[in-house]
């Protein structure tokens, strides 16, 4: 099995090339959106992210959640030593450039405690292991806030046979792709 660093290099290149050459849109099939809408029933706080490079864009999902009446949020990192947190933000609100160059809400935006996290990834497997950029911000957040549902946002081609998993890795509950909804084997999400 390849190391995480080898997989990151390969998957970054694959995703970048695929996003350039394939007609992949950042929208989702109706049956996947119907499942997402079921999760909005109790008006949860939904956190997404601003895409960087070739990451899938969760904006259509955040817009739907905000339109439905949910509070929406984005990651916020105060400085290089700070843990990732989330701040309230709704589509159309201004953003600032954060310490790592990512767009994030203002430091003055109210903090948010997400019930559902829409997370970026480089790769995932059928066990819902997630390979991120390698900084560990999401893994640390997942470990601290265990009740939030974790939904990866990816292209179907980002699924690989198996990812190496470390003891601190926390699996996703599901992955939403341009092809559909994939629920993990240990998912806490149940649909009627």
C-alpha positions as CSV (number, residue, x, y, z in Angstrom):
1,X,0.0,0.0,0.0
2,X,1.3,3.5,-0.8
3,X,2.1,6.0,1.9
4,X,-0.3,8.9,2.6
5,X,2.3,11.3,1.2
6,X,2.6,9.3,-2.0
7,X,-1.2,9.1,-2.3
8,X,-1.6,12.9,-1.7
9,X,0.8,13.6,-4.6
10,X,-1.0,11.2,-6.9
11,X,-4.5,12.3,-5.9
12,X,-3.7,16.0,-6.2
13,X,-2.5,15.5,-9.7
14,X,-5.4,13.2,-10.6
15,X,-8.0,15.6,-9.2
16,X,-6.4,18.6,-10.9
17,X,-6.2,16.9,-14.3
18,X,-9.7,15.5,-14.0
19,X,-11.3,18.8,-13.0
20,X,-9.7,20.4,-16.1
21,X,-10.7,17.7,-18.6
22,X,-14.0,16.3,-17.4
23,X,-17.3,18.2,-17.5
24,X,-17.7,17.9,-13.7
25,X,-20.1,20.4,-12.2
26,X,-20.4,21.1,-8.6
27,X,-24.0,20.0,-8.3
28,X,-25.5,16.7,-7.2
29,X,-28.1,14.2,-8.4
30,X,-31.7,14.6,-7.2
31,X,-31.6,11.5,-5.0
32,X,-28.5,12.7,-3.2
33,X,-30.0,16.1,-2.7
34,X,-33.1,14.5,-1.3
35,X,-30.9,12.7,1.3
36,X,-29.2,16.0,2.1
37,X,-32.6,17.7,2.6
38,X,-33.6,15.0,5.1
39,X,-30.7,16.1,7.2
40,X,-31.9,19.7,7.2
41,X,-35.2,18.8,8.8
42,X,-34.2,19.9,12.3
43,X,-32.4,23.0,11.1
44,X,-28.9,21.9,12.0
45,X,-25.9,24.2,11.9
46,X,-24.1,23.2,8.7
47,X,-20.4,24.0,8.1
48,X,-18.8,23.9,4.7
49,X,-15.6,25.3,3.3
50,X,-14.4,27.6,0.5
51,X,-12.8,25.4,-2.2
52,X,-9.1,25.7,-2.9
53,X,-7.7,24.6,-6.3
54,X,-9.6,21.7,-7.7
55,X,-11.7,20.8,-4.6
56,X,-15.4,20.3,-5.1
57,X,-17.4,23.3,-4.2
58,X,-20.0,22.8,-1.4
59,X,-21.6,26.2,-2.0
60,X,-24.7,24.8,-3.6
61,X,-25.3,22.7,-0.5
62,X,-24.7,25.7,1.8
63,X,-27.0,27.8,-0.2
64,X,-29.8,25.2,0.1
65,X,-29.2,24.9,3.8
66,X,-29.3,28.7,4.3
67,X,-32.5,28.9,2.2
68,X,-34.0,26.2,4.3
69,X,-33.4,28.2,7.4
70,X,-30.2,26.5,8.7
71,X,-27.3,28.5,10.2
72,X,-24.3,28.0,7.9
73,X,-20.6,28.4,8.8
74,X,-17.1,28.2,7.5
75,X,-13.7,27.2,9.0
76,X,-11.7,30.0,10.8
77,X,-8.1,29.8,11.9
78,X,-6.8,32.7,13.9
79,X,-3.1,32.1,13.5
80,X,-0.7,29.3,12.6
81,X,-0.7,27.8,16.1
82,X,-4.5,28.0,16.6
83,X,-6.9,25.1,16.2
84,X,-9.5,25.3,13.5
85,X,-12.9,26.5,14.6
86,X,-16.0,27.5,12.8
87,X,-17.7,30.9,12.4
88,X,-21.1,31.8,11.2
89,X,-21.3,32.8,7.6
90,X,-24.0,32.7,5.0
91,X,-23.7,32.7,1.2
92,X,-23.0,36.3,0.1
93,X,-21.4,37.5,3.3
94,X,-17.9,39.0,2.9
95,X,-14.8,36.9,3.5
96,X,-11.3,37.6,4.6
97,X,-8.0,36.0,3.7
98,X,-6.8,33.9,6.6
99,X,-3.3,33.0,7.8
100,X,-2.9,30.1,5.4
101,X,-4.3,32.1,2.5
102,X,-7.8,30.6,2.6
103,X,-11.0,32.6,2.5
104,X,-12.7,32.6,5.9
105,X,-15.3,34.6,7.8
106,X,-14.3,37.7,9.9
107,X,-12.8,37.1,13.3
108,X,-15.8,39.1,14.5
109,X,-18.3,36.6,13.1
110,X,-20.1,34.6,15.9
111,X,-18.6,31.2,16.6
112,X,-20.6,28.2,15.4
113,X,-20.8,24.6,16.6
114,X,-21.7,22.6,13.5
115,X,-24.0,19.6,13.7
116,X,-23.0,18.7,10.1
117,X,-19.6,19.2,8.6
118,X,-19.1,19.2,4.8
119,X,-15.4,18.5,4.4
120,X,-12.9,18.6,1.5
121,X,-10.7,15.6,0.7
122,X,-8.2,14.2,-1.7
123,X,-9.3,10.6,-1.4
124,X,-11.6,8.3,0.4
125,X,-12.3,4.5,0.6
126,X,-15.3,2.3,1.2
127,X,-14.6,2.3,5.0
128,X,-15.0,6.1,4.8
129,X,-11.4,6.8,5.7
130,X,-10.5,10.3,4.4
131,X,-7.2,11.6,3.1
132,X,-6.9,15.3,3.5
133,X,-4.1,17.8,2.7
134,X,-2.1,16.5,5.7
135,X,-2.2,19.4,8.1
136,X,-4.6,17.6,10.5
137,X,-7.0,20.5,11.1
138,X,-10.1,18.4,10.4
139,X,-8.8,15.3,12.2
140,X,-8.2,17.3,15.3
141,X,-11.6,18.9,15.0
142,X,-13.3,15.6,14.5
143,X,-11.6,14.2,17.6
144,X,-12.7,17.1,19.7
145,X,-16.3,17.4,18.4
146,X,-17.4,13.9,18.0
147,X,-21.1,14.5,17.6
148,X,-21.0,16.4,14.3
149,X,-21.9,14.3,11.3
150,X,-19.0,14.2,8.8
151,X,-19.8,14.3,5.1
152,X,-17.0,14.3,2.5
153,X,-17.5,16.3,-0.7
154,X,-15.6,14.7,-3.6
155,X,-15.7,13.4,-7.1
156,X,-16.4,9.7,-7.6
157,X,-13.0,9.1,-9.1
158,X,-11.4,10.1,-5.7
159,X,-12.6,6.8,-4.2
160,X,-9.7,4.4,-4.0
161,X,-9.5,0.8,-2.9
162,X,-7.9,1.4,0.6
163,X,-6.3,4.2,2.5
164,X,-3.8,3.7,5.2
165,X,-5.5,4.7,8.5
166,X,-3.7,6.0,11.5
167,X,-5.1,5.6,15.0
168,X,-6.1,9.3,15.1
169,X,-8.0,9.2,11.8
170,X,-11.8,9.6,12.2
171,X,-13.9,8.1,9.4
172,X,-16.6,10.0,7.6
173,X,-20.3,9.2,7.9
174,X,-20.9,9.6,4.2
175,X,-19.5,11.1,1.0
176,X,-21.4,13.1,-1.5
177,X,-20.2,13.0,-5.1
178,X,-21.4,14.2,-8.5
179,X,-22.7,10.6,-9.0
180,X,-24.6,10.2,-5.7
181,X,-24.6,9.6,-1.9
182,X,-22.3,7.0,-0.4
183,X,-23.1,6.0,3.2
184,X,-20.2,4.5,5.3
185,X,-20.4,1.1,7.0
186,X,-20.3,2.7,10.5
187,X,-22.4,5.8,9.5
188,X,-24.5,7.5,12.1
189,X,-26.9,8.7,9.4
190,X,-30.0,6.6,8.8
191,X,-32.6,7.4,6.2
192,X,-36.2,6.2,6.3
